[in-house]
């Protein structure tokens, strides 16, 4: 039985944007839907997760206030969540001419936004009882001390 698509809208007043978060079994179909809704004419590439930027141009002004995150139910991992949230954080900050590294060149601006977005998506998935699978990257950890 197919799981229903779940969509949520987040509004950020600090950076003045809205974010549509979509969990679905058919990420490409959800991407096509956002492209149609936001009148985006870009090539579609099949994938398990997407970050979408709606750039509406009106003369010399570009409206970068709408974003989307699309996640597949079957491939949701901490890695994929962090990966897409990092893309999104970069788009949000760059569109607002905010220096990603920050004044001390330690990427504090970027890290705070990535952390916020990653925690928000993870908490939403957990609240909706959407499984977050372990990433498949092998690691060799050795206890020190």
C-alpha positions as CSV (number, residue, x, y, z in Angstrom):
1,X,0.0,0.0,0.0
2,X,1.4,3.4,-1.0
3,X,2.1,5.9,1.7
4,X,0.4,9.3,1.2
5,X,2.5,12.3,0.3
6,X,3.0,14.5,3.4
7,X,3.6,18.3,2.8
8,X,4.4,20.9,5.4
9,X,5.0,24.7,5.1
10,X,7.6,26.4,7.3
11,X,7.9,30.2,7.4
12,X,11.1,31.7,8.6
13,X,10.8,35.3,9.7
14,X,14.5,35.9,10.3
15,X,15.6,35.3,6.7
16,X,12.1,35.9,5.2
17,X,11.4,32.8,3.3
18,X,8.9,29.9,3.1
19,X,9.9,26.3,2.8
20,X,7.7,23.5,1.6
21,X,8.9,20.1,3.0
22,X,7.6,17.0,1.2
23,X,7.9,13.4,2.2
24,X,6.8,11.1,-0.6
25,X,7.2,7.7,-2.3
26,X,7.6,9.5,-5.7
27,X,10.1,12.3,-5.4
28,X,10.3,13.0,-9.1
29,X,6.5,13.4,-9.3
30,X,6.6,15.8,-6.3
31,X,9.4,17.7,-8.1
32,X,7.3,18.0,-11.2
33,X,4.5,19.2,-9.1
34,X,6.6,22.0,-7.5
35,X,8.0,23.0,-10.9
36,X,4.5,23.3,-12.3
37,X,3.2,25.2,-9.2
38,X,6.1,27.6,-9.2
39,X,6.4,27.9,-13.0
40,X,9.9,26.5,-13.1
41,X,11.3,25.4,-16.4
42,X,14.4,23.3,-15.6
43,X,15.5,19.8,-16.6
44,X,14.2,17.0,-14.3
45,X,16.7,14.5,-13.0
46,X,15.5,11.4,-11.2
47,X,16.7,11.3,-7.6
48,X,15.8,10.4,-4.0
49,X,15.8,13.9,-2.6
50,X,15.8,17.4,-4.0
51,X,16.3,21.0,-3.0
52,X,14.2,23.4,-5.0
53,X,14.7,27.2,-5.3
54,X,11.8,29.3,-6.8
55,X,13.4,32.3,-8.4
56,X,10.6,34.5,-9.7
57,X,11.9,37.3,-11.8
58,X,10.1,40.6,-12.1
59,X,12.1,43.0,-14.1
60,X,15.5,43.4,-12.3
61,X,14.1,41.9,-9.1
62,X,14.5,38.2,-8.3
63,X,12.2,36.8,-5.6
64,X,14.1,34.1,-3.7
65,X,11.7,33.7,-0.9
66,X,10.3,30.2,-1.7
67,X,12.1,26.9,-1.3
68,X,11.3,23.2,-1.3
69,X,12.8,20.1,0.2
70,X,11.6,16.7,-1.2
71,X,12.5,13.4,0.5
72,X,11.8,9.9,-0.5
73,X,10.4,7.7,2.3
74,X,12.5,4.7,1.2
75,X,15.9,6.6,1.3
76,X,15.6,9.0,4.2
77,X,19.0,9.0,6.1
78,X,20.8,11.5,8.3
79,X,23.2,12.0,5.4
80,X,20.5,12.8,2.9
81,X,18.8,15.2,5.3
82,X,22.0,17.0,6.1
83,X,23.0,17.0,2.4
84,X,19.8,18.7,1.2
85,X,19.7,21.1,4.1
86,X,23.3,22.2,3.3
87,X,22.3,23.0,-0.2
88,X,19.3,24.9,1.1
89,X,21.3,26.8,3.6
90,X,23.8,27.9,1.0
91,X,20.9,29.1,-1.3
92,X,19.2,31.0,1.5
93,X,22.3,32.8,2.6
94,X,23.7,33.5,-0.9
95,X,20.3,34.9,-2.0
96,X,20.4,37.4,0.9
97,X,24.1,38.3,0.3
98,X,25.1,36.8,3.7
99,X,28.7,35.7,3.8
100,X,28.7,31.9,4.4
101,X,31.9,31.9,6.4
102,X,31.0,34.9,8.5
103,X,33.3,37.5,9.9
104,X,35.7,35.0,11.6
105,X,35.9,32.8,8.5
106,X,34.7,29.7,10.5
107,X,31.5,29.2,8.5
108,X,29.3,30.0,11.5
109,X,26.5,31.6,9.4
110,X,26.3,28.4,7.3
111,X,26.6,26.0,10.2
112,X,23.8,27.7,12.2
113,X,21.3,27.5,9.3
114,X,22.3,23.9,8.4
115,X,21.9,22.8,12.0
116,X,18.5,24.5,12.2
117,X,17.2,23.0,9.0
118,X,18.6,19.5,9.7
119,X,17.1,19.5,13.2
120,X,13.7,20.7,11.9
121,X,13.5,18.1,9.1
122,X,14.6,15.3,11.5
123,X,12.1,16.3,14.2
124,X,9.3,16.5,11.6
125,X,10.1,13.0,10.3
126,X,10.2,11.6,13.8
127,X,6.9,13.3,14.7
128,X,5.3,11.8,11.6
129,X,6.8,8.3,12.4
130,X,8.8,8.3,9.1
131,X,11.7,6.0,9.5
132,X,15.2,7.5,9.2
133,X,17.5,4.8,8.1
134,X,21.1,4.4,8.9
135,X,23.5,5.8,6.3
136,X,25.3,3.1,4.4
137,X,28.8,4.6,4.7
138,X,31.2,2.2,6.3
139,X,33.2,3.7,9.2
140,X,36.1,2.4,11.2
141,X,35.7,3.9,14.6
142,X,38.3,3.1,17.3
143,X,37.7,4.1,20.9
144,X,40.4,6.3,22.2
145,X,41.4,6.2,25.8
